[in-house]
Amino acid sequence: MYTSHSEFGKLKSVFIKGAREAFVSDQHLEKNWNGLNYLAKPDFAKATEEYQKFEALLAQSGADMHYLPQDDKVNMDSIYCRDASIATNHGIILCNMGKQGRAHEPRAEKEAYEMYQMKILGGIKPPGTLEGGDVAWLDEHTLAVGLTYRTNEEGINQLKNLLLPHGITVMVVPLPHYKGPSDVFHLMSILSPVNHDLAVVYSPLMPIAFRNELLHRGFRLVEVPEEEFETMGCNVLATAPGKCLIVKGNPKTEALLKQAGCEVIAYEGSEISVKGGGGPTCLTRPILRYR
């Protein structure tokens, strides 16, 4: 009835980490935002307000909401809780972060999962690196993984070793240099599956072979226009098949999604999304969805 191997099934359970718990205070943001390569310092009060509204929209999906606590050993990036772990039907895989400032996040998430008595399948060990924003389920048995500055070959090989015994194919998608090692550029920066036959994509940065594979699998592609890529038009969270959350400021992508038959809700994310480069998929760690 439920699966972890989906990006678009109706949400059953999801972990999140609130802005108050991740950002801590305006003083904490002032101290850390520049070193973590944010575009600008988030405003703590505005971020808290934005997050409350985002959380309310997410709760409307009917999903069981679980909350990651404040942790002094992690930093403001921990609001983007997808990146530190991968949910599978066989247990949680703990990542090893490619961004040094996020090194303690997998440990913090592991402690939360153990509180809920969730099974841990394994973890990525150095020198392997892997981040959850670089993985996306294409179907029950296929996990696409970006080869990026955040996810390296050793990390992908370890992921394969964890998943292949369970009959899961790991499809490697080499991504371009783009803005270099300091930028947050994941596979899900250019791909968001929102239904079994529909995906939001940014084709200019997508490998031809991978784009052709999506078409071969029967996906219709919603093409994000160039002017909406930097505002995370391609970062779309499906709360159910064809029901989407997107950051405000991407009207052309919104219109294209609606033309494709989707229901779209835009949230204000200037503080919690745009400044840190993390859209609604990044802000959530779905665990289970309805098949």
Buried (B, 14 or more C-beta within 10 A) or exposed (E): EBBBBBBBBBBBBBBBBBBBBBBBEBEBBEBBBEEBBBEEBBBBEBBBBBBEEBBEBBEEBEBEBBEBEBBEEBBBBBBBBBBBBBBBEBBBBBBBBBBEBBBBBBBBBBEBBEEEEBEEBBBBEEEBBBBBBBBBBBEBEBBBBBBBBBBBEBBBBBBBEBBEEEEBEBEBBEBEEEEEEEBBBBBBBBBBBBBBBBBBBBEEBBBEEBBEBBEEEEBEBBBBEEEBBEBBBBBBBBBBBBBBBBBBBBEEBBEBBEEBEBEBBBBBBBBBBBBBBBBBBBBBBBBBBEE
